[in-house]
Amino acid sequence: MRLSRLLEDYDAVLLATGCMAGQSLPLKGEWENVEPTEKCSDIETGLDFLLALHRGEAKRVGRRVAVVGAGFTALDCARVAVRLGAEEVTIHIRTTEEYIPVTHEEIFEAKREGVRIKGLRTPVGLRVDDRGRLTGVEFAQNRLGGWRAGGRRQAVPIEGSEFLEPCDTLIVAIGQKTIHDLLDTKVELDRSGSVRLTDNGMTSVRGLFAAGDYVTGPTTAIEAVGQGRAIARRIDTWLMGKERRKTVVRITPVAGPLRERAYDFIPRQAMATAPLHDRCKSLSLEVEMGLAGDAVVEEAKRCYLCNLRYEIDVDRCIYCRACIDVAPRNCIKLVKGVEKKSDGSYGALDEAKDWNEVCAIWIDNNECIRCGACFKACPVQCISITRNELTEVEE
């Protein structure tokens, strides 16, 4: 159904179409400003590759598969290629393994399945034969440069270092982008090509709102759910002409500690995985088999229960320092002041350097592990525990 028709039939419409196109390789020479997937049938974006499989389409890969990319999509494509019968599957990344944004477990399992990872290389060109079939990818050797935002390193190509990696299938998984050509209604975009929104999440078209990856670019499912809840409230406010729900903090007392210090020494529980000879022959077999009942309980104990807040009643505290003596971490501090932010919340602690400067003994909940040692040691029971949760209430 066309967007224009939806806008005619409904007072408000939400665009949440996500990032529906894969990013193109920034190649050089004859391949500059050319979309490789349109010129060679042996090249495909990771997004299209995985979506086709999800829809039940039969996919084939060559004997030697090259995957360019450093995220979860790249590893998914490589592991699927193994299951489709590829003899050699290699992931090519611009930096090194330690800087790619995936879990160590994902890298470990991919390598167990035979996937190789080669680093410090940037694709600069492609090689095809007379029939238009892919024969290899040209790379430039990189060196690590400075630090990027988020703790990753820059990749700096070395001039004159180009080399060829033979392959007959290339999967490009270097990111995804938003596309607008599916819309038959023109929306205003900013200079980066993203949809421009007002403060309430509406586009330049009255009644047309947008949220999720379509607005922000690729994020996580958790972030998308959060944005969905927020935009739903904004749409409701716009439709009704007033805000009907607001977010508040619900604080409820807790009788005593819900964790034990011993829980900090519980190791992460190992996840059982399907045998290699079974998983590599199936596109549907789950690799991670889940945790057994006892392991689930042990893993849950490792949670720090960050929604619990420990506080000392400064009017009842006798400054005996018993709580400091039993604290396993530097989470209880002698302070002469506490920053109070404009929204009423507490900020940084101003720690005292002299006993005569101490105005309060304060629990730093950013460092607290909720073990309850201070609660049990306090001789005057001036330490309280509360559960703090965000919730929505009717205005």
N, C-alpha and C positions, 0 to 999 in steps of 0.2 A: 504494500500500500504506500502511496506517495505521501511525503511529509505535508505537502500543501493540503491534501485531503484530510489528514489528521488534524491540522490546524483549523480547518473549517468545522469539523465535527466535535472538537473538544476545546474547552477553555484554556487548558494548559497541556503542553506536550514536553516530555523530557527526552533529550538526546543523550544516549548512553551507549553509543555504538563502538566505543573502545578504539584501539589502534589496529586497523584492519589491513594494513599493508606493511610489508617488510622493507627495511632500509636497503638502499642499493649500495653496491660497492663503489667507493670513490677511486676509480681506476685512472690510468694515465694512457697517453699515446692514442692509438686508434680506438681504444675502449672508453675514452673520456666522454662523459655526458651521454653514454650509451647504456640502455638497460639490458644487461647480459641475459636475463631470463627470457627476453623477447627475441634474442638473436640465436640462442642455443638451447636445445631441448634438454641438454644434460645439466643445466643449471636451474636451481629452484631456490626460493627463499624458504627459510626454516618454518615460517608461519604457514605458508601454503602447503608445504610438505606434511606437516603434522595435522593440519585441518583436513586434508584429503584423506589421510589414514583414519581420522576420527569419523569421517562420513562413510567409511567402509569402502573407499576406492582402492583398487589394487595398485600397489606401487612397486616399481622396480628400481634398483640401483646397479651401478656398474661394479666391477671387481675391486677398483680402488676408489674410495670415497674420501673427498676432502671436505671438511666442515670449517668454515671461517666464522669465528665468534667466540665469546668468552663467558656466556651466561648459561642459565639453566636450559634455555631453548637449544643452544648449540650442543650441550651434552645429551639432551633428549634425542635430537636428530642423529647424533653419532651412535647412540645405543640402539635406536630403531634400525639404523642401517646395518648393524651387526645382525639383527634378527631377520633382516631381509636377505641375508646371504652374502654381504660384502666380505671379501677376503682381507682387505686392508682398509681400516677407517682411522683417519687422522684429523685431530682438531688443531687448527692453526690459530695462535693467539698473538697479539701484539706485544704483550709484556711477558710475565712468567706466571707459573701456577699460583704462587703465593699471593698474587694481587688480583686474581679473577674473582668475581662476586658470586661464588657458588660454595656449597658446603664441602668440607673435606671428604665426607662420606660419599657424596655424589662422584667426586673425582676417583676415589678408591674403587667404587663399584664399576665405574666405566673402564678403568684400567684392568680390573679383573676379567671383564668381558672382552678384552683385547684392543680397546681403543687406545691409540697413542696421542699424546699431546706434545706439540712442538711450539716453542715460544720464540719471542723476539723476531717477529716477521710481520710485514705489512703487505697485503696483496696490491700489486700495481698493474697487472695485466693478465691476459688469458691467451692460451694457445688452442687453436682449433685446426682440424685437418681440412682437406679439400671438400669433404662431405659436410662440413659444419659441425663435426662431432668434437667434443672437448678432449684435449690430450694433456692439458696441464695448466697450472696456475703459476704465474710469475710473482715472486715475492722480492721485497727489499729487506735486507737484514737490519734489525733495529738495535739500539742501545737504550738502556733505561735513562730517562731524564729526571726532571724534578717531580715533586709531589703534586697530585691533583686533589681536588676536594673529595672528601670521603676516604682518604688514606690510600689511594691508588697512585701508581707511578705513570708518568708520561712515557710514551714510546717515540723515540726519535730515529727516523730512518737514516741509514748510513749511505751517503752518496756513492754510487758505483758498485754497490754490493748485491745487485740483482741476481737471482738464481731461479731455477725452474723446479717445481715439484710435480711429477707426473700424476695424473688422475683422470678418471673418465666420468666421474659424477662430482658436482660441486653444490654444496648446500650453504647458502649465505644466511647466517643467523647473527647479524650484528645489531639488531634492534628493530623496533616497529614504529610506525608513524600513523598519524591521523590522516584520514582522507575525507574530502568533502564532496567529491563528485557524485556520491549517491543521493545528495540532497537536491531536490528540485526547487528549493527556496533558498535564496541567497542570504547568507549570514555574514556579518562583519568580522574580519580576521585582523589579528595584530601583525606586526612586522615579521614575526617568526612563523606565521601561517596557522597559528592556533586561534580558536574561536575566542572572540572578545566578549567578556561577561560583565554585567553590572554587579553591584554588591550583593544582590539577592539571587545571583546565579542565572539571571535571564540573559539571553542573547540580544542582538539588535532587533530581533523579530519579537513583537509583543506576544507573550504567552508561550514562547519557546525557550525552554531552559536546557542546560547542559551540565553534565557531571561525569565523574570517573576518568578513565584513561583518555577519553575523547577530549578532555580539557587539559589534563596534567601531563599526558604522555604515559608510557608504561609504568605502572606501579604494582602493588600487590593486591591480592583479593581482599585482605583485611582493610587496606586503605580504601578500596572501592566500596566496601560495605559501609564504612564510616561516612564517606562522601554521600552515599545514597540516603542514609538517615538524615544527614544535614540538609540536603537539597529537598527532601520530602517536606521537612518543616518549613522551608522557605517558600515552597510552592503553596503549601496550605495557608501560610500567612498572606501571600499575595492574593489568593482566591477569596479568602474570608475577610480581607481588609484589616486584620489584626492578628497578633501572635496569640495562639491558643495554648501552646505548650512551651515550657521553658525547662532548661537543664539546671538541676540543683544537686548539691552534694548531700547525700543521705548518710548520717553518722549514727551508728548504733553501738552500744557498749558491748564489749566482749569480756566474759568473766575471768578468763585466764589465758596463758600462752597456748597457742595451737601448734607450735613447733617445738622440737627438742634440739639441743645443740648437736647431738649425735647425727642428726639428719644431714649436717654439712659434710659428713664423711662418707655418705652413700655415693658410690660411683654411678655414672650414667649407665643405665641398663642397656645391654646389647640387644639390638634388633635382629631377630632371626630373618634370614633371607633365603630365597629359593635357590636350589642348587644350580650351578652354572650351566650344566648340560641340559637342564629343563628350560631355564629362562631364555636362553639364547635361541631357542627354537619356537618361541611363542610370542605373539604380539599382545596377548591378553593376560598372561600370567603376571600377577603382582610380584615384584621383587621383594619388597618388605612384607613380611608375613604377620607383623603385629607383635605386641607384647602379650605374654601370658598373664593370668590374673595376678599372681604374686609380684611379678615384675612391674605391672601397672601401678600397684600400690607403692612399691619402693620408689619408682620414678616420680610419682606424685609428691612423695615426701620431700623431694629436693626443691620444691617450689618455695620461694622466699615469702609468699603471702604479702606482697607489696601493698595490698589494700588495707593492711592493718597498720595503725599508727600508735606508737608508744609515746606517752607524754608524762612529764613530771609536773606535779602541782607545786609550783615554786613557793606557795604560801605555807604548805605543809612540810616541805623538804627541810631536813635538819642538817644538811651538808656533811653527812657522815662519810660520804664517798664510797659507801659499800657497793653501789651500783658500778662505779668506775673500776673497782677492784676485780669484779667478776666478769666484766665485759670482755668477750673474746676478740673484739675489734675496737678500733678507735672511733666508737660511735656515740659515746657519752662524753660531753665536753664542758669545760668550765668557760662560761662566756660572760662578757660584760655588756653585750647587746646583740639584738637580732634585727636584721633588716626587715622592714614591713613594706611590702609592695603596694602599688596603687589599688590593686584588686582585693586587698585585705589579707593576702597570703603571706607567709613568711619566706624570706630569702636567705641570704648568706649569714652565717654566724660570725660574730666578732669575738674571737677567742681571747680570753684574758691571759696576760703574761705574768701577772702578779696576783697572789691570793687576795690582796686587798682590793683588786679590781673586779673580783667575781661578783656578779649580780644574780646568777642562776646556774644550776646544773641542767644541761639541755641534752636531749636525745636527738642526734642527727639521724633522721629516718632515711636519708639517702645512703647511709652506711650501715644502718641497723639490719641484722639478719633475722630478727624476730625469734630469737632463741628463748627468750623469757628469763634469762639469768638475772637480769636487773630486777625484774618484777618479783622474783622469788627472794632476792636478797634484801630488798628494802624493808627496814625494820618498822617503818611507820605507814607502809602501804600508800605511798603518795604517787605511785606510778599507775597510770590507767592505760587500758588498751581499747581502741575503738576500730570499728570497720568503716571505711570511707568509700563510698560508691557513687558514681554519677548516675542519676536517674532523671526521667522526665515526669513532670507533673502538669496537670491542667491549670491554666491561669484562672 
